[in-house]
Amino acid sequence: MVFSSHIFIFYFLALVLGAYYVAPKRGRHLVLTACSYVFYAWWNPWFVFLMLISTAVDFFCGRKIHANKSSKIIRKSWVIVSIIINLGILAFFKYAGFFSQNVSVLAKALGLGEVTLPPIFNEIVLPVGISFYTFQSMSYTIDIYRGHAKPANDFLSFACYVSMFPQLVAGPIVRYGSIAEQIRSRVHSVDNFIYGFTRFNFGFAKKILLANPVGEIADLCFNAGSQSLNTPIAWIGVCSYAFQIYFDFSAYSDMAIGLGRMFGFSFKENFNSPYKSESITEFWKRWHISLSGFLRDYLYIPLGGNRKGTKRTYCNLLIVMLIGGLWHGAQWTFIAWGGIHGIFLVIERLTGPSKYLNNCPRILKIGFTFTVILFSWVFFRAENFERAFFYLKAMIGLSDATPAAIILMSQVMRPIVLLIIPISFVCTFILPNTGQILQRLTIKKVITGLFLLILSLSMMFTQEFNPFLYFQF
């Protein structure tokens, strides 16, 4: 079940809101938790048990950590148990097949012959959103160990936190400490509900009216054959993909934040106009903010951050970004994407962000940063390195395109494309982001949100292309 579907909007959401607000105050956690498990079970009921196991382990470990304040060794032992079980589950379901393939390749390269691992390694189905809820659940025990959070009052409250459907499968990653008080007691108001409903409408429109159309263009270009892809098409395709992944993911975050408000929760912003960044360093302060903060606090700083010398700092930056790439998917192309960003973070740490463009106008700094991001998105989008390098060759004018490219050009350069690409540029580089637009809610904005909802719903029923990119992570 995705947010941009009639099943979610007309049935699931309506029923959940009705049940939630009809239920007595003490029963609302139960309603929200039960409905969240139904939401997650929509893809595969068996994966509910996996999330339940992770939840139970971290709840138990959190209790043990809190109960042994006087013994650092015992507390650390329970944190390690939590981390090992959580990462073990994540590694098995997300990376076992990747590990299996690479063991075979490495064995052949070393002359060890064919190494065959059990077939189960290649038959594992990736649970939707496992990376998000695993990180979120694991951060709970770490924060209790560090003294940044207190344990949940009861298992139901913690299960509600982990399984909350608005941000369950694609974030933002919400730390327990940031909403612990809201779980214990939160305010439900008409103003909050109207804001949440309007925020959802804006996000829903961003998904249907922007992300889906540019996504279709991106797929046409990235799936083009070697004889059809020329330089203009390649650049249109990668720009379309950049807009798609931003609109798609930020739309989901907008809808998650809006849904959270409708149930009385206040989630932090996850995007802040990232393509307006003047450097890669700034980009990572604006893009997927909850993941950036997680990697900083739970990986970069424990590795030593910038406290152990210059070389160690550069090494830590690269490690964090390589792992960040691997977190997105079990492919070397994702690791390459993370590596590109890591290299530029190191360069900017050496020179200072944008110092190598210090005398340039701001628009050129943004343009250069966006170009670097575009080249990195090629690796993120491509199925493998062969396809990535083929696409990069087309971008720099080294493709072997034939007159067949004219056919693809006619498909790509449809009237809708000529309209949607400029609109995407305006929305990305000129207009404020959704959070800024709705910072002060007015009647006009509420009415605009209703209009966008009606328009988007009418468009939704005409679209066959409706993926959510970050569900796969």
Buried (B, 14 or more C-beta within 10 A) or exposed (E): BBBBBEEBBEEBBEEBBEBBEEBEEEEBBBBBBBBBBBBBBBBEEEBBEBBBEBBBBBBBBBBBBBEBEEEEEBBEBBBEBBBEBBBEBBBBBBBBBBBBBEBBEEBEEEEEEEEEBEEEBEEBEBBBBBBBBBBBBBBBBBBBBBEBBBBBEEBBBBBBBBBBBBBBBBBBBBBBBBBBEBBEEBEBEEEBBBBBBBBBBBBBBBBBBBBBBBBBBBBBBBEBEEBBBBBBBBBBBBBBBBBBBBBBBBBBBBBBBBBBBBBBBBBBBBBBBBBBBBBBBBBBBBBBBBBBBBBEBBBBBEBEBBEEEEEBBBBBBBBBBBBBBBBBBBBBBBBBBBBBBBBBBBBBBEEEBBEBBEEBEEEEBBBBBBEBBBBBBBBBBBEEEEBBBBBBBBBEEEBEBEEBBEEBBEBBBEEEBEEBBEBBEEBBBEEEBBBEBBEEBEEEBBEBBEEBBEBBBEBBEEBEEBBBBBBBB
